[in-house]
Amino acid sequence: MVLPAERPRPADDVDPATLAIRATGLVKRFGSGPHAVDAVRDLSVSVRQGERVAYIGPNGAGKSTSIKILTGILRPTQGTATVLGFVPWQDRRRLAARTGTLFGQRSQLWFELTPRQSFRMLAAIYGLDRAREQRRVAELGELLDAADLFDAPVRTLSLGQRMRCELAACLLHEPEILFLDEPTIGLDLLAKRRLRELLVELNEAAGTTVFLTSHDVADIEHVAERVVVIDHGRVVYDDDVPTLRRSLLATKLVDVGLGGPAPAIVLDGVREVARDDALLRLSVDTTRTSIRSVLDVVLDRCDVVDISVVDPPLEQVIAEIFAAEQA
Amino acid sequence: MSAPARGAAVPVAPPAPGLTPLLVLRRLAVPAATASRRVLADRGGLVTSVVFFLLVSVVLSALWRAAAGPSGTVVGYTAAELTWYAFAAEAAVCTIDLRLIERIGEDISSGSVAVEMLRPLPVVAVRLAVESGRALGRLVALVVVGSGAAWLLAGPPPDALHGLLALVSLALGVVVNVAAQHVVASAAFRLRDVRATWFLYQKTVFILGGMLLPLEVLPGALRTLALWCPFMAMAYAPARLATGQGTALLLLVQAGWLVVLVAAAAFVFARGQRRLEVVGG
């Protein structure tokens, strides 16, 4: 695997004037003295306008702190940053008029109101006139397939339905950058897939820059073009998704529920990672053997009662990145 | 929506957006009106508020009428005036969410307020607009029902001019109270739990605000103190006008406190947000 230290990062070779986000040497220290904690240390990252970037890392890596700095909620201890030409912590409100931020665990809708009433309030706060507001709500209802949800009280919506309405609220004022902090957390599979498709559609239709944090490998694969991995507040990996996919995301896990004893599965690129009387877990390197071939062999040789193909957990992907970095 | 070219030059930040106070107020009118309409549409919540208000007002006014006797007075108020006083003072306070301070405090200490910092208007301005809208929506219902009940119990209001002044004063009193609660709740930027603050605040409004009793009942020094505190603008001022006593000067005093408390709320929230920016939420 080629690591960032060995080649330019994807946004390093572009004209700085075309960058939507540019952060250099950011440090955020909480507390002071011996109890001080550096949530972000010497973080530098650049994002071109219209890029879809996944910003990932283990818990406590500094992802949310970075997003809070880039949106102006937090003031860094050191370093510089501009977002759409604004210094976020100096011009937070003016920047807010041109960005949208979605925190998966925080709502910006008023729970006792319907989404449409919340949109009315938000539109006024963002200075949208009535005609533009109505046009945007209609457009977003269609884009998010959520028009029928806009008139139900927010508190009665499921999490997936609410997230679509939250996204509509973020997009109402046509932001140029969308910051998404764990947007798929808690969603069911269908809702996750729909949200991912929407983000890509939005990016392709409107050129909206997407800056996404997630713990879900599928979010990275299906939404992002580029991956920035941080750990302990520093960027440890920065490359495009096809490269990451070739090197790390090619591995899938196949869980086989067993009705009886199963023989060893010997195939190129297939490794048994767990086994008991009821479950066999295989790790499959899809660049060497396709999932289809593995399933054919498993179904042929084993008494299968259940089978599923899943992505490895993000922690495993990150661990492999770190292992490659140290090697 | 036009799609900018990928990698296109990012537009240079425009000059100051020129959000004048008037423009901010215009933008805030919609959230306030929406919150008002929502409260009026919530029949269940409204009925609960009205029943609670009637219960307290009827009991309190009966106590004052008993204290005054059929033809006597208490500190210059007749039994009928005291009835109007009780209903107006209760209406001024019952319109506001009883646990507003606690709710604001929770939003601050849980970090929910960070989401509100990502809007192009000041956090406290939007909050004041929405909470005032909610309270004023409820006030409409309480004034309609309360006026009817007070009329039945004590006869018509003293005079039309004072009635009109009392209505304006009630609206001012409600907004003053909402602003003051934001000032107090901002303690949550430093303390984790503001429940004790809420308890203290509520009891102060009961006594020094004139909600339970006309301030003239208080002994000399305490009365003077109460008249110089902002709490009198919350219940005493509208209630006194509802009795037919007092002048339009009370509205000026309320307006003065409103300016002071909105400025204070803006200041303490700005300080609190600045603290959040540095130490995190």
Contacts between the chains, C-beta under 8 A, distances in Angstrom:
chain1	res1	chain2	res2	distance
A	14	B	7	6.5
A	15	B	9	7.6
A	17	B	9	5.0
A	17	B	10	6.9
A	18	B	7	4.9
A	18	B	8	6.5
A	18	B	9	5.4
A	18	B	10	6.6
A	19	B	10	6.6
A	20	B	10	5.6
A	30	B	279	6.4
A	30	B	280	5.7
A	31	B	279	7.9
A	39	B	280	7.8
A	48	B	6	7.2
A	48	B	7	5.1
A	49	B	4	6.5
A	49	B	6	6.8
A	49	B	7	6.1
A	49	B	8	5.7
A	49	B	9	8.0
A	49	B	10	5.6
A	50	B	4	6.8
A	50	B	5	7.6
A	50	B	6	3.8
A	50	B	7	6.5
A	50	B	8	7.4
A	51	B	6	7.7
A	65	B	280	7.4
A	68	B	114	7.1
A	68	B	280	7.6
A	71	B	118	5.7
A	72	B	117	7.5
A	72	B	118	7.7
A	73	B	114	5.1
A	73	B	117	5.4
A	73	B	118	7.0
A	73	B	276	7.1
A	73	B	277	6.8
A	73	B	281	7.8
A	74	B	276	7.7
A	74	B	277	5.6
A	74	B	278	7.9
A	74	B	280	6.3
A	75	B	277	4.2
A	75	B	278	5.8
A	84	B	10	5.5
A	84	B	11	7.2
A	84	B	13	6.9
A	85	B	10	5.9
A	85	B	11	7.0
A	85	B	12	5.4
A	85	B	13	3.9
A	86	B	13	5.1
A	89	B	277	6.3
A	91	B	13	7.1
A	92	B	117	6.6
A	92	B	118	7.5
A	93	B	119	7.4
A	93	B	120	4.7
A	93	B	121	7.1
A	93	B	122	7.6
A	94	B	13	7.1
A	94	B	14	7.8
A	94	B	16	7.9
A	94	B	17	5.9
A	94	B	120	7.0
A	96	B	118	5.0
A	96	B	119	5.6
A	96	B	120	4.9
A	97	B	17	7.3
A	97	B	120	4.3
A	99	B	118	7.7
A	101	B	115	7.6
A	101	B	118	4.9
A	103	B	114	7.9
A	103	B	115	6.2
A	106	B	111	7.5
A	106	B	112	5.9
A	106	B	114	7.3
A	106	B	115	4.8
A	107	B	115	7.4
A	108	B	115	5.0
A	108	B	116	7.8
A	108	B	118	7.9
A	110	B	35	8.0
A	110	B	130	7.6
A	112	B	38	6.3
A	112	B	42	7.4
A	113	B	34	7.1
A	113	B	38	5.7
A	117	B	34	5.4
A	117	B	38	6.6
A	120	B	30	6.3
A	120	B	34	5.7
A	121	B	30	6.1
A	121	B	31	4.3
A	121	B	34	5.2
A	121	B	35	7.9
A	121	B	130	7.6
A	122	B	119	7.7
A	123	B	30	7.7
A	124	B	27	5.2
A	124	B	28	7.6
A	124	B	29	7.4
A	124	B	30	3.3
A	124	B	31	6.1
A	125	B	27	5.9
A	125	B	28	7.9
A	125	B	31	6.7
A	125	B	119	5.5
A	125	B	120	6.7
A	125	B	121	5.3
A	125	B	126	6.3
A	126	B	119	7.5
A	126	B	120	6.1
A	127	B	23	8.0
A	127	B	27	6.1
A	127	B	120	7.3
A	139	B	1	7.6
A	174	B	1	5.8
A	176	B	4	7.7
A	176	B	10	7.9
A	204	B	3	7.8
A	205	B	1	7.0
A	205	B	3	6.2
A	206	B	1	4.7
A	206	B	2	7.8
A	206	B	3	5.5
A	207	B	3	4.3
A	207	B	4	4.4
A	207	B	5	7.3
A	207	B	6	6.5
A	207	B	8	7.8
